[in-house]
Amino acid sequence: MSDRLLVPYDGSAPAKDALEYALEKFPDADVTALYVVPVPDGYWTAFQDPEDRVPAVERGRDDGRDILDEAVDIATDHGHDIDTEIATGKPDQEIVELVTVDDYETVVIGSHGRERMSRIMLGSVAEKVVRRSPVPVIVVRD
């Protein structure tokens, strides 16, 4: 069993399912819930003053703290304590970076099922994490 789990957490139903799965299936593991404040890049950022981006990132971090408080409450309801962390950037890149730098052993991430598709597809962040992660990734579907 894994000793250190990273659970990307954005407050969505799939993220909640992933957190609950991690808590139930790995009761002795150290679990960290990660919220990533997405930072836009590319074409549209060329039209935005850097000063305008800083307050938006701070608001995102404040929202992230509220969302992670929810994750802590879920863990408490399951009789567990968890750590929380906030990062800023592209979610898939930040998840893989944190896994690499902080020596997590497994990522547990939620994914949406897509209707009207001929095959099962992962959410874009989950798919990128699965492809790039140096550690095992468990994708929890609802």
Secondary structure in CASP SS format (residue, H / E / C, confidence):
PFRMAT SS
TARGET T0000
AUTHOR 0000-0000-0000
METHOD secondary structure of the structure
MODEL  1
M C 1.00
S C 1.00
D C 1.00
R E 1.00
L E 1.00
L E 1.00
V E 1.00
P E 1.00
Y C 1.00
D C 1.00
G C 1.00
S C 1.00
A H 1.00
P H 1.00
A H 1.00
K H 1.00
D H 1.00
A H 1.00
L H 1.00
E H 1.00
Y H 1.00
A H 1.00
L H 1.00
E H 1.00
K H 1.00
F C 1.00
P C 1.00
D C 1.00
A C 1.00
D E 1.00
V E 1.00
T E 1.00
A E 1.00
L E 1.00
Y E 1.00
V E 1.00
V E 1.00
P E 1.00
V C 1.00
P C 1.00
D C 1.00
G C 1.00
Y H 1.00
W H 1.00
T H 1.00
A H 1.00
F H 1.00
Q C 1.00
D C 1.00
P H 1.00
E H 1.00
D H 1.00
R H 1.00
V H 1.00
P H 1.00
A H 1.00
V H 1.00
E H 1.00
R H 1.00
G H 1.00
R H 1.00
D H 1.00
D H 1.00
G H 1.00
R H 1.00
D H 1.00
I H 1.00
L H 1.00
D H 1.00
E H 1.00
A H 1.00
V H 1.00
D H 1.00
I H 1.00
A H 1.00
T H 1.00
D H 1.00
H C 1.00
G C 1.00
H C 1.00
D C 1.00
I C 1.00
D E 1.00
T E 1.00
E E 1.00
I E 1.00
A E 1.00
T E 1.00
G E 1.00
K C 1.00
P H 1.00
D H 1.00
Q H 1.00
E H 1.00
I H 1.00
V H 1.00
E H 1.00
L H 1.00
V H 1.00
T H 1.00
V H 1.00
D C 1.00
D C 1.00
Y C 1.00
E C 1.00
T E 1.00
V E 1.00
V E 1.00
I E 1.00
G E 1.00
S E 1.00
H C 1.00
G C 1.00
R C 1.00
E C 1.00
R C 1.00
M C 1.00
S C 1.00
R C 1.00
I C 1.00
M C 1.00
L C 1.00
G C 1.00
S H 1.00
V H 1.00
A H 1.00
E H 1.00
K H 1.00
V H 1.00
V H 1.00
R H 1.00
R H 1.00
S C 1.00
P C 1.00
V C 1.00
P C 1.00
V E 1.00
I E 1.00
V E 1.00
V E 1.00
R E 1.00
D C 1.00
END
